[in-house]
């Protein structure tokens, strides 16, 4: 009886652990996507502003 309870508790812990690992993986993928996307938008904006300023200076 006690052994069965211990095994049941271990199974629940393993199930929770697997769930958190999957959640971490999804969050990592989400943040990775957002960082790349936001970084690209800022970089693109910076290049556009810089090219506009250079165009004003040289023209």
Residue pairs with C-beta under 8 A, 6 or more apart in sequence:
none
